[in-house]
Amino acid sequence: MEGEKIELLSAVEDHHGGVVVHVEDPIDSTLFSSQLEASINNWKQQGKKGVWIKLPIQYSNLVDPVVKAGFNYHHAELDYLMLVRWIPDTPHTLPANASHRVGVGAFVLNNNNKVLVVQEAGGKFRGTGVWKMPTGAVNEGEDLCEAAIREVREETGIETKFVEVLAFRQSHKSFFEKSDLFFVCMLQPQTFDIRNQASEIKAAKWMPVEDYAAQPFVQENELFDFIAKICFSKLDGNYTGFSNVLTCTSSGKNTYLYLNKQDASHLFASKQGQA
């Protein structure tokens, strides 16, 4: 009906002068387009900045009107798409989508100076005969130390205890054009009988650490050779990595701080004295 007032979209204010719209019920795309236009005009008058629209996958019919209203894709997850628009005629200050993927590699050494290694059934190492340390991606909401333990368990069946981060490297334009952070972690085995993951791992075994480092692939690849030398230095007692210490953030969440306990031993002594 002409002159009928259009209902505005329900939105929640964020902490940065913007609003977030959560689409929770099915709606006709034409009606949604009208509501979105009216809502944007209202947000402009209120001086709002960024407008975020979270579209569950079942409401994909709304993608077209949202894009036509000047929104851009920000990120997507398994069950939703997030779109965003900057309202003011000023350079936007919207945060970018996550830029990095995080991975871990596990250096697991037993009492016989043998390192736990695997041959992958797929990927770039398939069919190369290269024995490598267990590796994998860190899941969302998962700590580095827990991810390393999980990856070793999944690939080899070996239970481990986290010791420290030995080193990490950053690379770019790797996974879907994202940057990549890879942490080499030292773990202490708690069990020793291997049960390799048949779907991803062709074979797994305990290999003398000297044989691991002597592989042509390791020696010819500067990064892998450097990592092997760091591990040897650790075994000789000439290198200290970063141990995990459970701490608490200002918001009350538990989190791990990774630091050199050897050089920071006086800090722990002070903390214990205050307890």
Secondary structure, DSSP 8 states (H G I E B T S, - for coil): -TT--------EE-TTS-EEEE--S---HHHHHHHHHHHHHHHHHTT--EEEEEEEGGGGGGHHHHHHTT-EEEEE-SSEEEEEEE-SSS---------EEEEEEEEEB-TTSEEEEEEESSSTTTTS---B--EEE--TT--HHHHHHHHHHHHH---EEEEEEEEEEEEEEEETTEEEEEEEEEEEES-------TTTEEEEEEEEHHHHHHSHHHHHSHHHHHHHHHHHHHHTT----BEEEEEE-TTS-EEEEEE-TTTTHHHHHHHHHH-
